[in-house]
Amino acid sequence: MIALVSGILGFFACAPVGIAGFVYGRRALAACAAGTASNPVMARWGHRLGIVCLIFLGIAGVTALFSLGFVMVLALSGAA
């Protein structure tokens, strides 16, 4: 349940929370495989949403680095 809630919150509200969805989803999937948990569907969706949030965070991070680099080049060249 925690995996699904964190995955949904990460997807719609705050992407870093999606990391928790990824971690808890992975743990819940392992628990389902071991037979100690009973609902693999929620775990699977929490894990998948966590992966999507990690992809969004990666894209945002790369974009931020490129933007910062562009601003640095502009500042050092005397433009602006």
N, C-alpha and C positions, 0 to 999 in steps of 0.2 A: 504494500500500500504506500509506503514511504517513497519507493522508487517512482511510482506513477505520479504521485502528487508533486514530488520535486521535479520530475521531467516536465509536467504540465506548467508548473510555475516558472521553470527555466525557459521554456519555449515561449510563453506569453508575457512574462513580466521581467525576469532578471536572469540572463543567460548563465552567470556563474553558479546559480542554484542547480542548473542542469548537470553540473559535475556530480552532485550528490545523487541525482537520478541515475547517472551512469554507474556510479559505484554501488549504490544500493540495488540497482537492477541486476548487476553482475552477481552480487551476493545472493539475491533472491533466486536467480536462475540456478546457482549452484545448490542452494537449499532444496529447490524443486527436484533437481536431478538426484539429490541424496535421499529424497523422500520425506524431508522434514517440513516442507512447505507445500501448500495445496493449490495455489493459483499462479501458474506460470504465465498466464496471459498478461496480468498486470505487471509482472516483473519484466516481461519481454518488451512491453510498450514503454515502461519507465526507462529501460536500458536504451531503447531506440531513440526516444526523445532526448535522452542525455547525450547520445552520439550527435544528434542534430544540433544541440546546443553547443557542443564542443566544436563542431564545424563552423557555426556562426561566430563563436569566439575567435577561432583561428582567422577567419576572414576579416573580422573587425580588427584584430591585432595587426595583420599584414597591412590593412588599409591605413591604420594609424601610423605604422612605421613609414610607409611610403609618403604619407601626408607630412609627417615630421621631417623627413628627408627633403621633401620639396620645399618646405618652409625654410629649412636651413640653407639650401642652395640659393633661394631667393634673398635671404638675409645676407649671405656672404658675397653675393654678386652685386649688392648695392641696390637692387630693385626694391620697390615697395616703399 
